[in-house]
Amino acid sequence: MRQVAGLLLTPGASAGRDHRTLVALEDAVSPLPVRRIDFPNRIAGSRAPDRPGPAVAHLRTQADDFATELGVPPEQIALGGRSFGGRMSSIAVAEGQPAAALILLSYPLHPPGKPETLRTEHLPDVHVPVLAVSGERDPFGSPDELVEHLALVGGPLTTVFVPGDHSPTNDSAVCAAVVEWLRALERL
């Protein structure tokens, strides 16, 4: 059985920790402890996205601090987020950040209109269970593209597609997928 003692959530590149989907997800997984974080540029007041290096370093520090706060090892913290935040979470895990699991909401597989520019090089080094939830019409990766390319993940992968684009408006569908997956994960 894989124990998840807490969930660290990260926003997309142009959003903050209070993005409606992250707030809805925190409510949906209650009483599981959740920490929603901003990336350094957002904390400094900039709307420009962070570079991966500083974003991943910040995420790793926040995950370790959250684990310490909960009195558990970092291996019991699930990491995840929307778009850029999910990608940074997956890079952190690929680079050695201990985690119980990864939750990738609207993973930005490639820039819109540039399917040849894949963001997958690190995925074979991800060896934890992964849930990817995306909109059926996401220009950052269609369902077929995501199924094909996220198969590179080194751990068990579950993909769920909900109505919508890169920002599905039905937060309840996204949250239901995450809650169901977390429950199944606890039974493994």
C-alpha positions as CSV (number, residue, x, y, z in Angstrom):
1,M,0.0,0.0,0.0
2,R,1.3,3.4,-1.0
3,Q,0.7,6.0,1.7
4,V,0.0,9.6,0.7
5,A,0.2,11.9,3.7
6,G,-0.1,15.2,1.9
7,L,-0.5,16.8,-1.5
8,L,1.6,19.7,-2.8
9,L,-0.1,21.6,-5.6
10,T,1.5,24.0,-8.1
11,P,-0.1,26.5,-10.6
12,G,0.3,27.0,-14.3
13,A,2.8,29.6,-15.6
14,S,0.4,32.5,-15.6
15,A,-1.6,31.6,-12.5
16,G,-1.1,31.6,-8.8
17,R,-1.7,29.2,-5.9
18,D,-5.4,30.3,-5.7
19,H,-6.3,29.1,-9.2
20,R,-9.9,27.8,-8.9
21,T,-9.0,24.2,-9.9
22,L,-6.3,24.0,-7.2
23,V,-8.7,25.4,-4.6
24,A,-11.4,23.0,-5.7
25,L,-9.0,20.1,-5.5
26,E,-7.9,21.0,-2.0
27,D,-11.5,20.9,-0.9
28,A,-12.2,17.7,-2.8
29,V,-9.4,15.7,-1.1
30,S,-10.1,16.9,2.4
31,P,-9.1,15.9,5.0
32,L,-5.8,15.0,3.2
33,P,-3.4,17.9,4.0
34,V,-2.7,20.1,1.0
35,R,-0.2,22.9,0.4
36,R,-0.8,25.1,-2.6
37,I,2.3,27.1,-3.5
38,D,3.4,29.9,-5.8
39,F,6.6,29.9,-7.8
40,P,9.4,32.5,-7.1
41,N,8.5,34.9,-9.8
42,R,4.9,35.1,-8.7
43,I,6.0,35.6,-5.1
44,A,8.2,38.5,-6.3
45,G,5.2,40.1,-8.0
46,S,6.1,39.1,-11.6
47,R,3.6,37.5,-13.9
48,A,6.5,36.1,-16.1
49,P,6.9,32.3,-15.8
50,D,9.9,31.0,-13.9
51,R,12.8,29.2,-15.5
52,P,12.7,25.5,-14.8
53,G,15.8,25.5,-12.6
54,P,14.6,28.0,-9.9
55,A,11.0,26.6,-10.2
56,V,12.1,23.0,-9.5
57,A,14.4,24.1,-6.7
58,H,11.6,26.0,-5.0
59,L,9.2,23.1,-5.4
60,R,11.7,20.7,-3.9
61,T,12.2,22.9,-0.9
62,Q,8.5,23.4,-0.4
63,A,7.9,19.6,-0.7
64,D,10.6,18.8,1.9
65,D,9.3,21.6,4.2
66,F,5.7,20.2,3.9
67,A,6.9,16.7,4.7
68,T,8.7,18.0,7.8
69,E,5.6,20.0,8.9
70,L,3.5,16.8,8.6
71,G,6.2,14.7,10.3
72,V,6.5,12.3,7.4
73,P,9.3,11.4,4.9
74,P,9.1,13.2,1.6
75,E,8.2,9.9,-0.1
76,Q,4.7,10.3,1.4
77,I,4.0,13.6,-0.3
78,A,2.2,13.5,-3.7
79,L,3.3,16.3,-6.0
80,G,1.3,17.9,-8.8
81,G,-0.2,20.8,-10.5
82,R,-1.6,22.4,-13.5
83,S,0.2,22.8,-16.8
84,F,3.7,24.3,-16.0
85,G,3.3,23.3,-12.3
86,G,2.7,19.7,-13.2
87,R,5.6,19.7,-15.6
88,M,7.9,21.2,-12.9
89,S,6.7,18.6,-10.5
90,S,7.5,15.8,-12.9
91,I,11.0,17.3,-13.5
92,A,11.6,17.4,-9.8
93,V,10.7,13.7,-9.4
94,A,12.8,12.8,-12.4
95,E,15.7,14.6,-10.9
96,G,15.4,12.7,-7.6
97,Q,12.8,14.4,-5.5
98,P,11.1,11.7,-3.4
99,A,7.3,11.5,-3.9
100,A,4.4,9.2,-3.3
101,A,2.9,10.0,-6.7
102,L,2.4,12.7,-9.4
103,I,-0.8,14.4,-10.4
104,L,-0.5,16.2,-13.8
105,L,-3.4,18.5,-14.6
106,S,-3.4,19.7,-18.3
107,Y,0.2,18.6,-18.8
108,P,1.7,20.9,-21.5
109,L,3.1,18.1,-23.8
110,H,4.1,20.7,-26.4
111,P,3.4,24.3,-27.2
112,P,0.1,24.8,-29.1
113,G,0.7,24.2,-32.8
114,K,4.2,22.7,-32.3
115,P,3.6,19.0,-31.7
116,E,7.3,18.4,-32.7
117,T,8.5,20.3,-29.6
118,L,7.8,17.6,-27.0
119,R,8.4,18.1,-23.3
120,T,9.0,14.5,-22.5
121,E,12.8,13.9,-22.2
122,H,12.6,13.5,-18.4
123,L,9.6,11.2,-18.2
124,P,11.4,7.9,-18.3
125,D,13.1,8.9,-15.1
126,V,9.7,9.3,-13.3
127,H,9.2,6.0,-11.3
128,V,6.1,6.8,-9.2
129,P,2.4,6.4,-10.0
130,V,1.2,9.2,-12.3
131,L,-2.3,10.5,-13.0
132,A,-2.7,12.8,-16.0
133,V,-6.1,14.6,-16.3
134,S,-6.5,16.8,-19.4
135,G,-9.2,18.4,-21.5
136,E,-10.4,16.5,-24.6
137,R,-9.6,19.6,-26.8
138,D,-6.3,20.7,-25.1
139,P,-4.1,22.4,-27.7
140,F,-1.0,21.5,-25.6
141,G,-1.7,17.8,-26.2
142,S,-4.6,15.9,-27.6
143,P,-5.8,12.7,-25.9
144,D,-4.0,10.6,-28.5
145,E,-0.8,12.5,-28.2
146,L,-0.8,12.4,-24.4
147,V,-1.5,8.6,-24.3
148,E,1.3,8.0,-26.8
149,H,4.0,10.3,-25.2
150,L,3.2,10.0,-21.5
151,A,3.7,6.2,-22.0
152,L,7.4,7.1,-21.5
153,V,6.7,7.5,-17.8
154,G,8.7,4.9,-15.9
155,G,6.0,4.3,-13.3
156,P,2.3,3.3,-13.6
157,L,0.3,5.8,-15.6
158,T,-3.4,6.6,-15.6
159,T,-4.9,9.1,-18.0
160,V,-8.3,10.7,-17.7
161,F,-9.9,13.0,-20.2
162,V,-12.6,15.5,-19.3
163,P,-14.6,17.9,-21.5
164,G,-12.8,21.1,-22.2
165,D,-9.6,22.6,-23.4
166,H,-6.4,23.5,-21.5
167,S,-8.5,24.9,-18.7
168,P,-11.4,22.6,-18.3
169,T,-14.3,24.5,-16.6
170,N,-15.8,21.4,-14.9
171,D,-13.6,21.3,-11.8
172,S,-15.9,18.6,-10.3
173,A,-14.9,16.2,-13.1
174,V,-11.2,16.9,-12.6
175,C,-11.5,16.6,-8.8
176,A,-13.5,13.3,-9.1
177,A,-10.8,11.8,-11.2
178,V,-8.1,12.8,-8.7
179,V,-10.1,11.6,-5.7
180,E,-10.9,8.2,-7.3
181,W,-7.3,7.7,-8.3
182,L,-6.0,8.6,-4.8
183,R,-8.4,6.1,-3.3
184,A,-7.2,3.4,-5.7
185,L,-3.6,4.3,-5.0
186,E,-4.1,3.8,-1.2
187,R,-5.3,0.2,-2.0
188,L,-2.2,-0.7,-4.0
